[in-house]
């Protein structure tokens, strides 16, 4: 699970915030950097990939099993996409760089769907699922630290393209984990019956529509509220994503400083956040953990406006990074643990993909305008002040998540017997 978590986290920043750092460092227009973040919209289509991997076997590598076979194909696509990005200079081949980033995004989204299904289906009980979730998050965050921090030091020493090439080779870690993993037995019977049905219209309907019907039948009136809550949960964090690294460049924080703080401060804060999120959810329940994360996230995002007042102050930047990494990982574990309780065997990939698609679509759609929004706030004030206003505004978006989480907790506790039975 650690290795698969690493594999899932590997491409995330390389087609997201780290890519925006590379483009900002190459003096690409800020608005264009924001628009290029839309390659991440591939993550909002996970429910489509979920229907495919739940209903069709992987070509050529079927002996590995349905889950491991699709994971392997996705990892090969990620490796090819990252290698292509490494070979593309944004000054001369920006279109090619964007195309390879899209390939990486589609492969990464598919990989996430199948790894999530493997994680949920491999667990024998709720306690084991929580342990696997924490292991997944730990492996994921190790990859995020490397692709958000170490890569900056590598880019400083050998250049961005060489650094991306090195991380393309890191795909071998995930491939090794896939080959060592065991195919989950719990869902095999259900998936085998679906596969035996053949490619008939009824099977296609079941593959695409069945998971959604089952989800809404299980959760009733709560289903729409669940999807709305998940959609809004990380919105403030998503909005600041494309512009946070160009902001560091703007305020005068050197790549080596950002990398050093992320490693020295961010890594332990990340681990503490993961541990605290898991322990808090286990001790107080999923909904209290979810609400706590919803309250803390917008505060962490808006706090970065302080750097405009202090300038590139190392103590202030370190404090902001410590708080931000702790909060985002606390909230991330709380949300993953909650969503993992909502799926049904046989539809695991598609239903969990539906939830993660809901998580991704709003933020990844809106964040494309982040760069243009900062530039629009630049009129009559400095660019640094425009960034500060933007971060505060992004934090305001988090209020919706707080309200929705409270409404979901109220409805789950008093209005839905399935939720009560599940301990939500």
C-alpha positions in Angstrom: 0.0 0.0 0.0 2.9 2.4 0.7 4.3 1.7 -2.8 0.9 2.1 -4.5 0.3 5.3 -2.5 3.7 6.6 -3.7 2.7 5.7 -7.3 -0.6 7.6 -6.9 1.1 10.7 -5.5 4.0 10.8 -8.0 2.2 12.6 -11.0 -0.1 14.8 -8.9 2.2 17.8 -8.5 4.2 17.1 -11.6 1.1 18.1 -13.6 -0.1 20.6 -11.1 1.7 23.0 -8.7 5.2 21.9 -9.6 4.4 22.3 -13.3 3.2 25.8 -12.5 6.5 26.5 -10.7 8.4 25.4 -13.8 6.3 27.5 -16.0 6.6 30.5 -13.7 10.3 30.0 -13.5 10.3 30.1 -17.3 8.3 33.4 -17.3 5.2 32.0 -18.9 2.2 34.3 -18.6 0.4 33.9 -15.2 -3.0 33.7 -16.8 -1.8 30.9 -19.1 -0.3 29.0 -16.2 -3.8 29.1 -14.6 -5.4 27.8 -17.8 -2.9 25.0 -18.2 -4.0 23.7 -14.7 -7.1 22.5 -16.5 -5.2 19.3 -17.5 -6.2 18.2 -14.0 -9.8 18.0 -15.1 -9.0 14.5 -16.1 -9.4 13.7 -12.4 -13.0 14.9 -12.5 -13.9 12.1 -15.1 -12.9 9.3 -12.8 -16.4 7.9 -12.7 -16.0 7.0 -16.4 -12.7 5.2 -15.9 -14.3 3.5 -12.9 -17.1 2.1 -15.1 -14.5 0.8 -17.5 -12.2 -0.9 -15.0 -15.1 -2.4 -13.0 -16.5 -4.0 -16.1 -13.6 -4.8 -18.5 -10.5 -6.8 -18.0 -7.1 -5.2 -18.8 -5.7 -6.1 -22.2 -2.6 -8.4 -22.5 -1.9 -8.6 -18.7 -5.1 -10.2 -17.6 -3.2 -12.9 -15.6 -2.3 -10.2 -13.1 -6.0 -9.7 -12.3 -8.4 -6.9 -13.1 -7.1 -4.5 -10.5 -3.4 -5.0 -10.8 -3.6 -5.3 -14.6 -5.2 -1.9 -14.9 -2.9 -0.3 -12.4 0.1 -1.5 -14.5 -1.3 -0.1 -17.7 -1.9 3.3 -16.0 1.6 3.3 -14.6 3.1 2.8 -18.0 1.0 5.7 -19.3 2.3 7.9 -16.5 5.9 7.0 -17.2 5.5 7.8 -20.9 3.7 11.1 -20.2 6.3 12.3 -17.7 9.1 11.3 -20.0 7.5 13.3 -22.8 7.1 16.3 -20.5 10.8 16.0 -19.6 11.7 16.2 -23.3 9.6 19.4 -23.9 11.0 22.8 -23.3 8.2 25.3 -22.4 9.9 28.0 -24.3 9.8 26.2 -27.6 7.5 23.2 -27.2 4.7 24.4 -24.8 2.0 22.6 -26.9 3.9 19.3 -26.6 4.4 19.8 -22.9 0.7 20.4 -22.5 -0.2 17.3 -24.5 2.1 15.0 -22.5 0.7 16.5 -19.3 -2.8 15.6 -20.5 -1.6 12.0 -21.1 -0.1 11.9 -17.7 -3.3 13.3 -16.1 -5.6 10.7 -17.8 -3.3 7.8 -16.8 -2.9 9.2 -13.3 -6.7 9.5 -12.9 -7.2 5.9 -14.1 -4.5 4.7 -11.7 -6.1 6.4 -8.8 -9.5 4.8 -9.5 -8.0 1.3 -9.5 -5.7 1.8 -6.5 -8.7 3.1 -4.5 -10.7 0.0 -5.5 -7.7 -2.2 -4.5 -7.4 -0.5 -1.2 -11.0 -0.8 -0.2 -11.5 -4.4 -1.5 -8.3 -5.6 0.1 -9.4 -4.6 3.6 -11.1 -7.3 5.7 -12.7 -4.9 8.1 -13.1 -1.2 9.0 -9.9 -1.2 11.1 -7.8 -2.6 8.4 -9.3 -0.2 5.9 -8.3 2.7 8.2 -4.7 1.3 8.3 -4.5 0.9 4.6 -5.9 4.4 4.1 -3.2 5.8 6.4 -0.5 3.8 4.6 -1.8 5.0 1.3 -1.8 8.6 2.5 1.8 8.3 3.8 3.1 6.8 0.6 1.2 9.5 -1.3 2.7 12.3 0.8 6.2 11.0 0.4 5.8 11.3 -3.4 4.3 14.8 -2.9 7.2 15.9 -0.8 9.7 14.6 -3.4 7.9 16.2 -6.3 7.2 19.4 -4.5 10.5 19.9 -2.7 13.4 17.7 -3.8 12.6 18.4 -7.4 13.2 22.1 -6.8 16.8 21.4 -5.6 17.3 19.1 -8.6 15.9 21.8 -11.0 18.4 24.3 -9.5 21.3 21.9 -10.0 20.5 20.1 -13.3 17.5 21.9 -14.8 13.8 21.2 -14.9 13.8 18.8 -17.8 16.4 16.5 -16.3 14.6 16.6 -13.0 11.3 15.6 -14.6 13.1 12.8 -16.4 14.4 11.4 -13.1 10.9 11.3 -11.7 9.6 9.6 -14.8 12.0 6.8 -13.9 10.5 6.7 -10.4 7.4 5.0 -11.9 9.3 1.8 -11.3 8.5 2.0 -7.6 4.8 1.7 -8.3 5.3 -1.0 -10.9 7.3 -3.0 -8.4 4.5 -2.6 -5.8 1.9 -3.7 -8.4 3.8 -6.8 -9.2 4.2 -7.7 -5.5 0.6 -6.9 -4.5 -2.1 -9.6 -4.3 -5.3 -9.3 -6.2 -8.1 -8.7 -3.7 -10.3 -11.8 -3.4 -13.3 -10.1 -1.8 -14.7 -8.6 -5.1 -13.5 -11.4 -7.4 -16.8 -13.3 -7.4 -18.9 -10.1 -8.1 -16.6 -8.9 -10.9 -16.4 -12.4 -12.4 -20.2 -12.6 -12.7 -20.2 -9.2 -14.3 -17.5 -10.2 -16.8 -19.3 -13.5 -17.7 -22.3 -11.5 -18.8 -20.5 -10.3 -21.9 -20.7 -7.0 -23.7 -24.5 -6.8 -23.9 -26.5 -3.6 -23.6 -27.7 -4.6 -20.1 -24.1 -5.0 -19.0 -23.1 -1.6 -20.5 -26.0 -0.1 -18.6 -25.0 -1.8 -15.4 -21.4 -0.7 -15.8 -22.2 3.0 -16.3 -25.5 3.6 -14.6 -25.7 0.8 -12.1 -23.2 2.2 -9.6 -25.0 5.6 -9.5 -28.4 4.0 -9.1 -27.0 1.8 -6.3 -25.3 4.8 -4.6 -28.5 7.0 -4.6 -30.6 4.0 -3.6 -28.3 3.4 -0.6 -28.0 7.0 0.6 -31.4 8.4 -0.5 -31.8 12.1 0.1 -28.3 12.3 1.6 -26.6 11.3 -1.7 -26.8 14.8 -3.2 -25.7 16.4 0.0 -22.7 14.0 0.2 -21.7 14.9 -3.4 -22.0 18.7 -2.7 -20.0 18.4 0.5 -17.2 16.5 -1.2 -17.2 19.0 -4.1 -16.7 22.0 -1.8 -14.4 20.4 0.7 -11.0 21.3 -0.8 -12.2 24.2 -2.9 -10.2 26.9 -1.2 -7.0 24.8 -1.5 -7.6 24.0 -5.2 -8.1 27.7 -6.0 -4.7 28.8 -4.7 -3.0 25.8 -6.3 -1.9 27.2 -9.7 -0.6 30.5 -8.4 1.1 29.6 -5.1 4.4 28.7 -6.6 4.5 31.8 -8.9 3.7 33.8 -5.8 6.8 32.4 -4.1 8.8 33.7 -7.1 7.1 37.0 -6.9 7.8 37.7 -3.2 11.5 36.6 -3.7 11.6 33.2 -2.1 14.4 31.2 -3.8 13.7 27.6 -5.0 16.3 26.3 -2.6 14.6 28.0 0.4 11.2 26.7 -0.6 12.6 23.2 -1.0 14.5 23.3 2.3 11.4 24.5 4.2 9.2 21.9 2.6 11.6 19.2 3.6 12.6 20.4 7.1 9.2 21.7 8.1 6.7 20.3 5.6 7.6 16.6 6.0 7.2 16.4 9.8 4.1 18.6 9.6 2.7 16.3 6.9 3.3 13.2 9.0 1.7 14.8 12.1 -1.3 15.9 10.1 -1.8 12.3 8.7 -1.5 10.8 12.2 -3.7 13.4 13.8 -6.4 13.0 11.1 -6.5 9.3 11.5 -6.5 9.3 15.3 -9.1 12.1 15.5 -11.4 10.2 13.1 -10.9 7.0 15.1 -11.5 8.7 18.5 -14.3 11.2 17.7 -15.8 9.8 14.4 -15.6 10.7 10.7 -18.0 13.7 10.8 -16.2 15.6 13.6 -12.9 15.1 11.8 -14.5 16.3 8.5 -15.9 19.4 10.1 -12.6 20.2 11.8 -10.7 19.9 8.5 -13.3 22.1 6.8 -12.8 24.9 9.4 -9.0 24.8 9.3 -8.4 24.7 5.5 -9.6 28.2 4.6 -7.6 29.7 7.5 -4.4 28.0 6.2 -5.0 29.3 2.6 -5.8 32.9 3.7 -2.8 33.0 6.0 -0.4 33.1 3.0 -1.4 36.7 2.5 0.9 37.4 5.5 3.9 37.0 3.3 2.9 40.1 1.4 3.3 42.1 4.7 6.5 40.4 5.9 8.3 39.8 2.6 10.4 36.6 2.2 10.7 36.1 5.9 12.0 32.6 6.7 10.3 32.3 10.1 7.0 33.4 8.8 7.2 31.2 5.7 8.2 28.2 7.9 5.3 28.8 10.2 2.8 29.1 7.3 4.2 25.9 5.7 4.0 24.0 9.0 0.4 25.0 9.6 -0.7 24.4 6.0 0.9 21.0 5.6 -0.6 19.8 9.0 -4.1 21.1 8.1 -4.3 19.9 4.5 -3.2 16.4 5.5 -5.5 16.2 8.5 -8.4 17.2 6.3 -7.3 14.9 3.5 -7.2 11.8 5.8 -10.6 12.7 7.3 -12.2 13.0 3.8 -10.6 9.8 2.4 -11.6 7.8 5.5 -15.2 9.1 5.3 -15.6 8.5 1.5 -14.2 5.0 1.9 -17.2 4.0 4.0 -19.7 4.9 1.3 -19.0 2.3 -1.5 -20.5 -1.1 -2.3 -18.6 -4.3 -3.3 -18.8 -4.8 -7.1 -19.1 -1.1 -7.7 -16.1 0.0 -5.6 -14.1 1.6 -8.3 -17.0 3.5 -9.9 -18.6 4.7 -6.7 -15.4 5.8 -5.1 -14.5 7.4 -8.4 -17.8 9.2 -8.4 -16.9 10.7 -5.0 -13.4 11.7 -6.0 -14.8 13.2 -9.3 -17.1 15.3 -7.2 -14.1 16.3 -5.1 -12.1 17.3 -8.2 -14.5 18.9 -10.7 -15.4 22.1 -9.0 -11.9 23.1 -7.8 -10.1 21.9 -10.9 -12.5 23.8 -13.1 -12.4 27.1 -11.2 -8.7 27.1 -10.5 -8.0 27.5 -14.2 -9.0 31.2 -13.8 -6.8 31.7 -10.7 -4.0 33.3 -12.6 -6.4 35.6 -14.5 -8.1 36.5 -11.2 -4.8 37.6 -9.6 -4.0 39.7 -12.6 -7.5 41.3 -12.5 -6.9 42.3 -8.9 -3.6 44.0 -9.9 -5.3 47.2 -11.2 -4.5 50.1 -8.8 -2.3 48.0 -6.5 0.9 45.9 -6.6 0.9 42.3 -7.8 1.9 41.2 -4.3 -1.3 42.9 -2.9 -3.3 41.3 -5.6 -2.0 37.9 -4.5 -2.9 38.7 -0.9 -6.5 39.6 -1.8 -6.8 36.5 -3.9 -5.7 34.2 -1.0 -8.2 35.8 1.3 -10.9 35.4 -1.3 -10.0 31.8 -1.8 -10.3 31.3 2.0 -13.9 32.7 1.9 -14.9 29.9 -0.5 -14.2 27.5 2.4 -17.3 28.7 4.3 -19.5 26.7 1.9 -17.7 23.5 2.9 -18.2 24.2 6.6 -21.9 24.8 6.2 -22.3 21.6 4.1 -20.4 19.5 6.5 -22.5 20.6 9.4 -25.7 19.9 7.4 -24.4 16.5 6.5 -23.5 15.7 10.1 -27.0 16.7 11.2 -28.7 14.7 8.5 -26.5 11.6 9.1 -27.1 11.6 12.8 -30.8 12.1 12.9 -32.3 11.4 9.6 -30.8 8.4 7.9 -30.7 4.9 9.4 -28.0 3.6 7.1 -25.7 6.4 8.2 -26.4 5.6 11.9 -25.8 1.9 11.3 -22.5 2.7 9.6 -21.4 4.9 12.5 -21.2 8.1 10.4 
